[in-house]
């Protein structure tokens, strides 16, 4: 199969269809899951085949079976859809009183006694269920390697 277009023509709808097809391994079941008609999902599959240059799913005794390329795309498609969903999700506000977050602090040794005490005291007051992990940078610490 010859690729006739690029990945620039992929959209969220096609990713959702591809995910449904790869997990359901049936055009009918994928259509039902997506609340679409079977012809609409078949059209999307044809478009996906053009974009990828691969059959993605082939007919088999038990419905459809993903090709090697189709199977390899399942995880990246899941990740992409998850990331896209995160864009549309409302941002969770930080609520210090409810937080169980672990805060990691790193500083040179000479700042620990001066600064960290005040920070930890304030954190204990505002976010009592959180935890603090202190990382001390001594004179032998390789700062440039840590930044890499």
N, C-alpha and C positions, 0 to 999 in steps of 0.2 A: 504494500500500500504506500502511495506517495503522499508525503505531507504537503498539503496545499496552502496552509496558513500557519501562522506562528502562535506562540503561547500568549501573545498580546490579545488574542481574541477569546481567551478564556474568561469566564465571569463566575460570580458566586453561584448562580443558578446551575451552571454546568458542573461546578465542583460538588454541589449538593446531589445532583443526579448521578454523577460518577460514584460518589460515596454510597448512595442508596443501591446502585447497580452492583457494586463490588461486594457489598455486605448481604444483599438479598439474593444475588445471583439469579435474578428473574426480572424481566422487564415489567411483567404484570404486578409482582409484589412491590417493586420499586415505585411504580406508578401509584399504587394504592397508598404506600407509605408517604409519598410526596403530595398526595391528593391531586394527582394529575391524570390525564388520560394516557392510555398505553401508547397511542401514536405520538403524543408529545414527548414521552420518554424515549421512544424509538428514534425520533428526530434528534433529540439531544445526544443520544448514543452515536448516531451517525456523525454528528458534528464533532464529538469527542474523538471519534476514530480518525476524522480528517485532521484534527489538531495534533494528535499524538503520532499519527502514522502507524497505529497498531490497532488490532481488532478489539483489544481490551477484554472482551468476553466472547467466547465462542459457544455454540450450541453443543450440548452434551446430553447423555442419557437422562441426567437428573436436572435438566433445565439449562443453565448456562454456567460455564467454568471460566474464571479469570485466566487470561494469558499470563505469562511470566511478567510482562510489562504492567499489566493490569494489577496483578498482585503487588508488585513493587510500588505502585502508586497509592495503594490504600493508606499507608501510614502518613506519607506527605500530605495527602488530601485531608486526612483527619486533623493533622496539625494546622493546616491552612484554614480549615473551617473553624477550628477552635480559636485561632488568632483573630479571624474576622469577627467571630462572635464577641470576643473580648473588646473589640473596638466599639461595638454597639451597646455593650453592657454599661450600666450606670457605675460611675466610680464610687467605690466604697470609701466612706469617710473614716478617718482614723479616730477611734474613740478610746482614749487612753485608759479610762477606767475599766473597759472590757478587754483591753488588749492582753494577749498572752505571748506577744512577740518577743523574740530574743534579739537584743541590741548588742552589736559587736562594736567595741571601742578600741581603737589602737592609738597609742601615743608614745613618744619617747619617754624614757624612764623619769626624766626630771619633771614632766608635767603630771605624772600620775598622782602624786600627793596633793598638788595644788588644784588641779582642774577636775580630775575624775571624782573626787569626794563630793564636790558640789553637784556635779551632773548626776551621780548615782542618788544622792539625797533627793534631788528634785524629781527624778524619774520614779523613785519609790513613792513619793507623795502623789504624783499625777497618774502614774500607771503601776499600781501596786502589784498586779499579777504578772507583769513583764519580768524578764530576766536580763541580766547584764553579763556579758563576757568581755573581760579585759585582755587585750593583747599588748604586751610591752615590747617596745622597740629599744633594744640595747645599743651600745656603741658599735657592735659588730654586725648589726643588721644591714643587709644589702637593700637599700631603699629602691634603687633603680631596678633590681631584679623583681622586687615585689610589685612594682608598678607595671612591669611587663606582663 
